[in-house]
């Protein structure tokens, strides 16, 4: 579960993951600790502009607990939110039925984006929640 908040011209992201999944994924890429988490994000939590240009992630840190870890990072935006798409495939290589959710927030507005193997890329939009309801 990721909480993504639009603050001024950037997205502030807090991504909660299970420690067991994180440890397995870092072992699979052969990089441990925070560098391993950063590498996983660079490969599996990818924000792109409409023209396909990837937007760099600014790493803030990792808070590890016994069963979960929080990954914190920011993404600077240039232009309106509707110009961006998110691909979120974290742990989908290890877990066949992995579902990733993103709670997108801006002031009082909220939207929940759901990512699966069949639909791993979504536009960043507050209308996404309505769209998800129509798919059921």
Secondary structure, DSSP 8 states (H G I E B T S, - for coil): -EEEEEETTEEEEEEEEEHHHHHHHHHHHT--HHHHHHHHHHHHEEEEETTS-EE-EEEEEEEE-SSEEEEEEEEE--S-GGGEEEEE-TTTTT-TT--EEEEEEETTEEEEEEE-SS--EEE--TTHHHHHHHH-
